[in-house]
Amino acid sequence: MSARAMKQSVKGYLFISPFIIGFLAFTFIPILTSLYFSFTKYNLFAPPTWIGLENYKKMFTADPRYWQSLKVTLIYVFAGVPLRLGFALLIAMILNTASRAVGLYRSLFYLPSLIGGSVAVAIMWRNIFGDEGIVNLLLGFLGIPDVRWFGDPTAALWMLILLSVWQFGSSMLIFLAGLKSIPVTYYEAASVDGASHWQKFTKITLPMLSPVILFNTIMQTIAAFMTFVPAFIISKGTGGPLDGTLLYSLYLFIQGFEFFNMGYASAMAWVMLIIVGLLTALIFFSSKYWVHYESEGGK
């Protein structure tokens, strides 16, 4: 390598060095460290002690709260993600019009996603679903009995799911961009052939939008597994009632920073990584049956 090429290479590495240092210091090294901690007994105040697979054995055979947290999280993911994506697609299709106020509507619908993960919104959501909150007042006005959102584990979990559905803004914008990329001529040709609105949706919109649906499904699934703040604030850090809102990330936090079982929490984090990885791989594998690309001739 010439001196000039060497000099250019050094300059290039200097430019990217902040990212490399940050990645090594705050991502790569902590990941490897947590893997080591998952095989140890570590309470943050004493040196870690190697115990092998004991954390994983305890997790799968001697911790019923772990299985409860996994069950609650899977319900949260498999119920919340489809509802969130379906609602986002519906709003995107409504906003996919040539109206002067569309820009304002997009901003208003996206606003919950900007503030949805904040502590303030979680507190507001808790008050809305309180015993004397606006939701129960509306139910009473309609003649429907009040729901004890904080006394029924199932109702409390659905309260969290509704909060996740409310934060549909980012998915909506991505769907809207995908809808804008579908040629209008496809719909015009379908109209000439006498296709109904439902036929246009199932034969044109969904196939053409399937790559975007795949992207949104993967991103929202990963985000749902990492949900923490709403469950922590609404349940006041307990996962109650009766562990009905004990999401995986919340139980991981409880083990690591309340019980100081950092080794056990690290093992939980790695199991979550494996679960999310397997689920993502399954979605990718299934995509060949329902995702269509124009470059592949629709196959």
N, C-alpha and C positions, 0 to 999 in steps of 0.2 A: 504494500500500500504506500502511495506517495505521501510526502509530507503534507501536501495540500488536502488530500483526501483524509488523512489522519486528523488534521486540524478541523475539518468539517464534521467528522464523526464525533470529535470531542465536544464541539459546539452543540451538536444535536443531542448528545447525552446530557449536557448541562441544561438544555432547555426542558428535557423530560425528567430530569432528576427530581424535581419536587413531587411529581406523580409517583415515581419509583420509590422514593423514600417514604411517602405517605402510604403507598400500597403495602410496602414491607412492614412498616411500623404499626399501622392501624388495621390491616386486613390479614395479610399472609401469616405473619408471626403470631398474632392472637388466635388465628384458626388452628395452627399447629399446637399452640399452648393449650387451647381448650381440649384438643384431642388427647393430649397427655393428661390433663386434669381429669378427664372422664374415666381414667383408670386409677384414680387416686381418691383418698379421703382427704378433703381440703376444706378448711373452714375460714380462710382468709387471714387467720391470726397465727397459724402455726404452719410449718413447712408441710407440703403435701406428702402423704404416705401412700405408697403403691399398694393397691388392693386388687389389681387385675380386673376381672369382669364382675366384681361384686355389685357395682352400681347398676349395671345392666341386668343382673340377675334379680336384684331387688325391684327394679323397675317393672319387670315383666311377671314376677311371681309374688311379690310381697307388698305391693303398693296399690290398693284399690282406687285411691284418688288419682293416680296416674291414668288408669284406664278410664275413669270418669272424665278427666280432662281431654283425653283423646276422643272419647265419644262425643262430648259437647263440641269440640272443635270440628269434627267431621260433619256433624249436623249443621253447624254454622257455615261451613264451607259449601257443602252440597245443596243447602237450601238458599243461602245468601247469594252466592255467585250467579246461579242461573236467574234468580229474580232481579238482581242488579243489572245484569247484562240485558235481560229482556226489557226492563224498564228503560234502560239507556238507549236501546235500539228504537223503542217506540217513540221516545222524545226526539231522537235524531231524525227519524222519518217525518215527524210533525214539523221540525225546524228546517227540513230540507226543501224550503220554498223560497220564492223570490219576493220576500216581504221586506219593507224598509226597517221594520222593528226586529228582524231576525237577530241582528248583532246584539241588541239589548237582551233578548230572550236567552241567547246563548250564554251571555255573561251571568245572568241571573241563575240559570240552571247549573252553571259551573261553580258558582260561589260556594255551595255546600262542600264541594271537594277541596276547596282551598282551606276551609276552616274546620272541616269535618273531623279531623284527627286531634283537635285541640281539647284541652281540659275544659274550657268554657262551654263548648258545645256538648260535651258529655254531661256536664252539670245541668245544662239547659234541658237535655233529653231526659235526664232523671226527674226533673221537675215537671216536665210535660206529662210523663207517665206516672206521676205520683197519685196517691189515693184521691187527692182533690185537684189533680192536674186537668189540663184542657181535654185530654183524650177521654178520661172518664166522664167529664162534663158533657162531651159530645155523645158518648154512649148513653148516658142518662137521658139526654134530650131526645134520642132516637128510641127510647124505651128498652134499651139493652142493659142488662145488669152490669155493674162495675166489675172491672177485672183487677185482681190484686197482683199487679205487675211485679211487685217485690216480695210477694209471698208464695208465688207459684213458680217452681223452677222452669217449667215449659214456657210460661208467659214471659218470664225474665229473659230467657234466651231469645224468644221471638222479638222482644224489644231491642236486643242487640242486632238481630238480623235486619229489622226495619231501619235501624240507624245506618247499617252498611248499605242498604238499598238506597237510602236518601243521598248517599255520597256517590252518585252515579255520573258526576260531571265529566271526569276524565275519559271514561269509556264512551260517553255520549259524543264528545268531540272527535274521538278516533273513529267512531261509527259514522259520524257526519262527514268526515274527510273521505271515508271509504265510499259513502253514498254519492258524494260529489264526483268521484272518479268513474262511476258507471255511466257509459254513454247514453244520452237521452234517446238516441235512435233505436236502441233496443226496445224501450218502452213504446215508442211510436210504431215500430213494426209489429209489436205484440197487440197493440190497439187495433191496427188494421186487420189483424187476423182474428179479432173478436175475443181476445183474452180478458178475463176478469181481473179485478184488482188482486184477488188472492192468487191467481195463476201468475200474475206478474211478480208478486212477492216471492212465491215458492220457486218459480222457474228462472227468474232473472236476478232479483235482489239478493236472495240468500246464497245462491251459487257464486255470484260475483263478489259478495261480501264475505265469503267463507274464510279467506286468509286473514281478514281483519278480525273476524269472530275468533279464530284460533289464537291470534295474538292477545286479544282482550281476555280470553278464557285463561290463558297461561298466566298473564300478569295479575289478573284479579284473584286467581287461585293462590298464587304465592303471597299476595298482599293479605288475603284473608287468613292464612295460616299465621301471619305475623301480627295480627290484630292484638293490641294490648291495652292502649289507653282507655277506650270506652268500657271494656270489661273491668278494668281496675277502678275507674271512677264510679261507675254505676253500682258496682258491688262493694264499694269502699275497700277494695283490696282483698276481699275474702272469697270471691267467687260464688257467693250465695245468691239466692237462698238454696240451701241443700246442694251446694256445688253446681247449681244449674247454669251459672255463667262462668264456670271455671275453665276458661280457654287454656290451651296448651301453654301459650306464652305467659299467661298470668301465673300458672302453677310453676312454670320454670322460674319466674321471678321470685315467687314465694319461697321455693326451695333454696335459691341462690342468695337472696338478699334479706330474707326474714329468718330462715332457719340456718343460714350460712352453710348449707350443703353445696358448696361450689363444685365439687367433683360430681355430685349427683346431677346438678343443674347442667353441667357440661355434657354429661352423658345424654340427658334429655335433649339438649340442643342438637347433638349429632344424630339422634334417632329422628328428630324432626327433619333434619336435612335429608336423611335417607328417604323418609316418607314423601316429602315434597319432590325430591328427585325422581322417585318411582312414579308418582302421580303425573309429573310433567312428561316423563318418558312415555307413559301410557297415553296421554293426550296426543303427543306427537305421533305415536304409532297408529292411533285411531284416525289421525287426520287424513291419511291416504284414502280413506273410505268416504270422507265428506268434504274435504277441502279441494277446491278446483282452482287451477291457475290457467290464465289465458295462454301462457307460453307452452302449456302441455295440451292445448287443444281441448280443454274442459275435462280431461281425464284425471 
